[in-house]
Amino acid sequence: MKTIILWSLLFLSTYIYAGNKLIFVDLDEQLAYAYEDDELLFKGAISSGVQEHSTPTGTFKVLEKKISHKSNLWPKPNGGAKMHYMLRLTYDGIAMHLGTVGKYPLSHGCIRMKNGFAQKLWTWTDVGTTVQVMGYPPYKNDEPGIEIVYDDTYSIDP
């Protein structure tokens, strides 16, 4: 159900926001999608922020593009982490950039992209492109080994 709502909002957002390009980041699936004129052009795997440094959700505009950038925040205290193919989303440290990607969140809040996908998205994206970030990421350490059980055949009466 969550996925249906996300996709509905994605297509609605293409009519609300100006421009014909849209990057949709699905935190549930850890994927990013590039749309132009309502057509999916390509997609790629991402890793969003870990639970302690979650990636903010919402609608953003690409504020800046840089092929080679160094973080002024991470690692603490002086920064210096490489953020190649950087697409800045906020002025307080959130961006999309080339980095290590797993099947779950790994970053300090940024959206990391795999080699190949990062370059393609960076080249395709214009400053001002809308980026829609939605969903709830699957954290690696969410109650490991605990099975989620749901079965409505059980009676609530003992």
C-alpha positions as CSV (number, residue, x, y, z in Angstrom):
1,M,0.0,0.0,0.0
2,K,2.9,2.4,0.9
3,T,4.4,1.9,-2.6
4,I,1.0,2.7,-4.3
5,I,0.8,5.9,-2.4
6,L,4.4,6.8,-3.2
7,W,3.9,6.3,-6.9
8,S,0.6,8.2,-6.9
9,L,2.3,11.1,-5.2
10,L,5.2,10.9,-7.7
11,F,2.9,11.3,-10.7
12,L,0.9,14.0,-9.0
13,S,4.1,15.9,-8.2
14,T,5.1,16.0,-11.9
15,Y,2.1,18.2,-12.5
16,I,2.5,20.4,-9.4
17,Y,6.2,21.4,-9.8
18,A,7.7,23.4,-12.6
19,G,10.1,21.8,-15.1
20,N,10.0,18.6,-17.1
21,K,12.7,16.7,-15.1
22,L,12.1,15.0,-11.8
23,I,14.3,12.8,-9.6
24,F,12.3,10.5,-7.4
25,V,14.1,8.9,-4.5
26,D,12.3,5.9,-2.9
27,L,13.8,5.4,0.5
28,D,11.7,2.2,1.0
29,E,13.4,0.5,-2.0
30,Q,16.7,2.4,-1.8
31,L,16.4,3.4,-5.5
32,A,16.4,6.7,-7.4
33,Y,14.5,7.3,-10.7
34,A,15.1,9.9,-13.4
35,Y,11.9,11.1,-15.2
36,E,11.6,13.5,-18.0
37,D,8.3,14.6,-19.5
38,D,6.6,11.9,-17.3
39,E,8.8,9.1,-18.8
40,L,11.2,7.0,-16.8
41,L,14.6,7.3,-18.4
42,F,16.8,5.4,-16.0
43,K,17.1,4.4,-12.3
44,G,19.8,3.3,-9.9
45,A,20.5,2.0,-6.5
46,I,21.2,4.4,-3.6
47,S,22.0,4.3,0.1
48,S,20.4,6.9,2.2
49,G,21.2,8.1,5.8
50,V,21.5,5.7,8.7
51,Q,18.9,5.9,11.5
52,E,21.0,8.4,13.6
53,H,21.5,10.6,10.5
54,S,18.4,10.0,8.4
55,T,17.9,11.5,5.0
56,P,15.2,14.2,5.1
57,T,12.1,13.6,3.1
58,G,10.3,16.2,1.0
59,T,10.6,18.2,-2.2
60,F,14.0,19.8,-3.0
61,K,15.6,21.6,-5.9
62,V,19.1,20.9,-7.0
63,L,20.9,24.0,-5.8
64,E,24.4,23.2,-7.1
65,K,26.4,20.7,-9.2
66,K,30.0,19.9,-8.7
67,I,32.1,17.1,-10.2
68,S,34.6,17.2,-7.4
69,H,33.5,18.3,-3.9
70,K,34.7,17.7,-0.3
71,S,32.4,17.7,2.6
72,N,32.9,20.4,5.2
73,L,31.0,18.3,7.8
74,W,32.2,14.7,7.5
75,P,34.3,13.1,8.9
76,K,34.1,15.1,12.1
77,P,35.5,17.5,13.1
78,N,37.0,19.1,9.9
79,G,35.3,17.3,7.0
80,G,37.1,16.2,3.9
81,A,35.0,13.3,2.7
82,K,35.0,13.0,-1.1
83,M,31.6,13.7,-2.7
84,H,32.2,13.4,-6.4
85,Y,29.3,14.1,-8.8
86,M,27.6,16.1,-6.1
87,L,24.1,17.4,-6.5
88,R,23.4,19.8,-3.5
89,L,19.8,19.5,-2.1
90,T,20.2,21.7,1.0
91,Y,22.6,24.3,2.3
92,D,23.0,22.4,5.6
93,G,24.8,19.4,4.2
94,I,22.4,17.1,2.3
95,A,23.4,16.1,-1.3
96,M,23.3,13.3,-3.8
97,H,26.8,12.0,-4.7
98,L,29.0,9.1,-5.7
99,G,29.6,6.7,-2.8
100,T,29.4,3.3,-1.3
101,V,26.0,1.8,-1.9
102,G,24.5,-1.3,-0.1
103,K,21.0,-2.6,0.2
104,Y,20.3,-0.4,3.2
105,P,21.2,3.1,4.5
106,L,24.9,3.8,5.0
107,S,25.4,7.6,4.9
108,H,25.3,10.5,7.3
109,G,22.2,11.8,5.6
110,C,23.2,12.2,2.0
111,I,22.0,10.0,-0.8
112,R,24.9,7.9,-2.1
113,M,24.8,6.7,-5.7
114,K,26.7,3.9,-7.4
115,N,29.5,4.5,-9.9
116,G,28.0,4.8,-13.3
117,F,24.6,5.9,-12.1
118,A,26.1,9.0,-10.3
119,Q,27.8,10.2,-13.5
120,K,24.7,9.6,-15.6
121,L,22.4,11.4,-13.2
122,W,24.8,14.3,-12.7
123,T,25.2,14.8,-16.4
124,W,21.4,14.6,-17.0
125,T,20.4,16.9,-14.1
126,D,20.1,20.7,-14.3
127,V,20.4,23.1,-11.4
128,G,16.8,23.6,-10.4
129,T,15.7,20.0,-11.1
130,T,13.1,18.9,-8.6
131,V,14.0,16.0,-6.3
132,Q,11.2,14.2,-4.4
133,V,12.5,12.1,-1.5
134,M,9.9,9.8,0.1
135,G,9.5,6.7,2.1
136,Y,10.9,4.9,5.2
137,P,14.3,3.2,4.8
138,P,14.9,-0.4,5.8
139,Y,17.6,0.1,8.5
140,K,20.2,-2.7,8.7
141,N,19.9,-3.1,12.5
142,D,16.1,-3.0,12.8
143,E,15.6,-5.7,15.3
144,P,17.8,-8.3,13.7
145,G,16.5,-11.8,13.8
146,I,13.0,-10.7,14.8
147,E,10.4,-12.0,12.5
148,I,7.4,-9.8,11.8
149,V,4.3,-12.0,12.1
150,Y,0.9,-10.9,10.8
151,D,-1.9,-13.4,10.2
152,D,-5.5,-12.3,10.5
153,T,-6.7,-15.9,10.8
154,Y,-5.8,-15.8,14.5
155,S,-8.7,-15.1,16.8
156,I,-8.4,-12.2,19.2
157,D,-10.3,-14.4,21.8
158,P,-8.1,-17.0,23.7
